């Protein structure tokens, strides 16, 4: 069984303790979100899981056969056009160029890009388009594990819904497992099976929330109701330092 | 992977073809530049009419002298000597400057240490280098080549250093997350960025080299067009002196606008 297992993970930058004793397991087909305030070590945790940073203490065991990463900003190569950017991961994997380009074109159309956009450089794309390309670049790999670093935070509501529904489609088919971090509770409630609350200074997990309802059945009403419920939680109030008047 | 490398080579050849194909359109866009050069020549002719032939020969006379000179074997010989010195000197500073700059850029300590040294090199007037080189190497090729190399070195060095220092850490993380193999990491992530800094530095280094070679020749040798300029001065042969200046500027403009600029345009299409 594919899984991502994090055990007794600690991390320091210099003398600053960033993460302290993090433990969780992400099973195949599961969506796990980590929420917490900005600057709480979420990104560091995700980078450790995705092998972008080296683990110092504890262990991260990733047995998923493939993985991909979508960042908060699109992080496209400015000197490559849309299609070449999307095909980057495929080429890195060693796929043939022709097939990679064909696959990239196919997924670009699916993500709402037009043929005339294919040869554009990132400088000529709007922020939303860039994020579409970034998502396409990650999902064209058909990864069994997807890492998301607040990928929706800079998008308008329409595009946010569109990209989320693409993910929900994949989740429903059990084709993908997702580890994502966000500071947006509603986003976490809409997408995840399990939500971990990460408190800052140093980052440690204080609480776990589970959402059993099927993703497709989670309408706005459910999300709002759940958010309202969770916002009453002592730990949440403490973690986000919400001052309720 | 071999297939991918072959397609990369084909892509590179297509790229060269595109530069050639876009070339006529680029030339056509040069009418404005030609008009301003003609205007400059008109002012030059006005200067001639005010100050007379000895001080400022007319453009017509200058170009006539130039034409005569270009038919003269010995003048062509002088030009080729100068070209040889400039290209060796520039080639050396290109190779040394680029490689040292790249290495220094990859290590924080090295780039910190090299900054004051670069300031010294940039601040040192080329004329001082010529004097030192004359003492060290005597009057000859070495002095000229040394001066050219040392004068254009810091420009190229700084370009390469900046190129590596400013590599985007976010893109490095991205490359890491997609597990790019080393050759893709280099050619697709690092190289285009570094090249966009190094190439303009090469262009300004070349301009510097071409100016310095003339000065060094004038002061330290008896051959090359720099030395011819010195001879023209001592004989008060203003038309020849001006014709030599036209050769220098003409060749620099040719290299910059006909060869380098079209390449730069294609290479930097992705820039804002």
Interface residues (C-beta under 8 A of the other chain):
Chain A: X47 X50 X51 X52 X68 X69 X71 X73 X75 X77 X78 X79 X80 X88 X89 X91 X92 X93 X94 X96 X97 X121 X122 X123 X137 X147
Chain B: X1 X3 X4 X7 X170 X171 X173 X174 X176 X177 X178 X179 X180 X181 X184 X188 X189 X192 X193 X196 X269 X270 X271 X272
